[in-house]
Amino acid sequence: MIPSLLRDPLRDLIRAARWHRRLLAGIAAAAAVYFGLLSLSPAPPPTIPVLAAARDLAGGVVPTGGDLRTVGLPSAAVPAGALRPGADLSRRVLSGPVRAGEPLTDARFLGPPAIPPSSVAYPLRVDDADISALLRVGDHLNLYAATSTTRDTAGLLARAVPVIALPVPRSAGTGALVVVATTSEVATKLAQASANSRITVALTPDTS
């Protein structure tokens, strides 16, 4: 016979053991249901790595490493002509603006590779936006530096440089942007001339 002093603590101990057993049984049942549902769920579809814009990009630029990131897309969501990691874009020029996160395809670039060997892409701003409306990709331009004084004549900076992109304006600013392919030496001249003179252009059929 159990003494009365031990009867109540023993009863409490048995009651606590039963309560914990029910709690553990409930947890085990919930875990079994969870893992059962997990085993029935389909595995995520395999993804294909493609190149996407890491930020908003303007048309007429050559994307650099910092402009790109790799994203994984299901095979059904990969657009035709999607560019894969490792693609050489060092001589490719975007034909128009690209939004951040947008997968890049070959259709987004001027082709074939728009920048000829030993050339660089130089974005040139002309004061008169109406002039750029007359231009087409593939046109060739003579570039001149003109000052606001009548003492100096306009100086020829480059002859027959090809137009490789005409970016869509992102704002209602003055002038228009024209991207030409030229040598590093001419690009330096253009940068210097832009600081203290106005760059003007003339269409030419001369491609030599």
N, C-alpha and C positions, 0 to 999 in steps of 0.2 A: 504494500500500500504506500502511495506517494505522500509524503508529509504535505500539509497544507501550505507551508512556507515555500515549497518548490513547485506547487501545482500551477500557480498563476504565471510565473516566469517561463515555465516549460510550455504552457499553452500559448503564450505570446511568441515564443520561438518557433513553434510549429506553424502558427498562423503566418508569421513573417516568411518562413520557408515556402509555404504554399503560395503566398503572394508573389514572391520573386520567381517561383517556378512558372506561374502563369505569365508573368512579364517576359521571361526568357522564351517561353513557348510562343508568345505573340510576336516577339522580335524575330525568332527563327522562321515563323510562318511568313512574315512580311518579307524577309530576305529571300525566302524560297520563291515567293511570287515575283519579286523584282528580278532575280536572276533568271527565272523562267521566261519572263517577258523579254529580258535582254537577249536571251538565246534565240528567241523568235524574231527579233528585229533584224531587218536586212543590214548587211554590212555597208558602210558608206561606199559610194562608187569610187573607183580609182580616178585620180586627177592627173592632168597633164600640165607641166609647167610652161607658162608662156610669159612673154614680156608685156608689161603694162606701164602706163605713165604713172610716175610717182607723185606728180603734181600737175597742175594745169600747164600745158605747153602751147606756145604760140606757133602759128604757121611760119614756115620759112627758116626754122632753126634746125640745127643738127643736134639731136639728143645726145647728152653725155651720160656717163654712168650714174650720176646723181639724179638724173631725170627719169630713171627707169627702176622698176622693181619686178621681181618674179612673183607671179600668182599661180595657184593651182586651180584649174577649171575641169569640171567633168568633160569627158570626151564629147558629149552631145552639145556642150556649150562653147566649145572652142571654135571661133570663127574661121572661115576659110582664109588661108594665107597668114595665119597668126605666126608671129615671130617667136622663136624659141630662145631661151638663154644661150648666150655665146654668139648670137648673130652679130655680124660686123655692121654697125650703123655709122661708122666714122665718116662715111662719105655719102650718107643719105640725108635728104632734106625733107622735113615734114611739109606736106602740101597744104595743110590747114590746121586750125587749132585742135587740140586734143584735151579732153577732160581728165582729171586725176582718176586713176583706177581703170581707165579704158584700155582694154587689150589692144596692142599695136598689130596691125596687119600690113602686108606689103602695099595695099591700096592707099595707105595713109602717107606714103612717101612718093616723091617724084622719082621716076625711074626711066631708064637704068640709073645706076648711081649718079646723082646729079652733079657732083663736084668732080671735075676732071682731075687726073693725077697731077700732083705738084701745085694744086690750087686750094684755096680756102673759100668758104662762103662768107660774104661780107654783106651785112644789112645796111643799105644805103637809104637815107631819108631825103626825099625830094620835097621842096617847098610846095609845089603845085600838085595837089591831088589829082587834078584833071589829066596831068601828064601820065600818071600811072594807069589811068583808065584806057590809055591808048596802047599800053604794053601788053605783051603776051609772053608766057614762059617760052624760052627759046630765042627771043629777040636778042639782038646784039646792040650794045650801046657804046658811044664815045662819051667819056665822062670829063667834065670841065669844072674848074674851080673859078668862080667869079666873085669879085669883091664889089662893094657898094660904091666905090669911087670910079671916076671916069679915066683916071690916070693909068690904071692897070688893065690890061686886056685879060680875058679869060684864058687860063692856062689848061692845056690838055693834060689830063692825069692818066688816062687809060684809053686804049683803043679796042673796040669790038669785044667788050666783055659780055658774056652771055647772061641773060636773066634766067635764074633758076627757080625763083619763087616770087609770088606776089601775095603776101599775107593779107588776110582780111583784117581791116582796122578794128582794134579792140576798144577804141574810144574816138570821140569826135575831135581829136587833136589836129594840129596843123600838118599839112603835107601828107605824104604817104610813104610806106616802106617798100623798098624794092631790094631783093636779095640777088646779088651777082656773084659769079665765080671768078676769082682773080688770083693773082699771086700774092704772096705774103708782102712783097715789096710794095705793090700797088695798094694793098689794104692799108699799109702804114701811111702812104701818101694821102689816101682818102681820109684816114683818121685825123691826120694833121691839118688837112685842108678844111675839114668840117669844123674845126675849132675857131677859125677866123675868116671863113669865106662861105659862099653858098655853092653847093654842088648842083650843076645842071647836066642834063643828058641830051643826047641826040641819037636818034635811031640811025642805024647804018646797016647796009647789007654786007659790009666787010667782015669776014670771019677769019681772016688770016692773022 
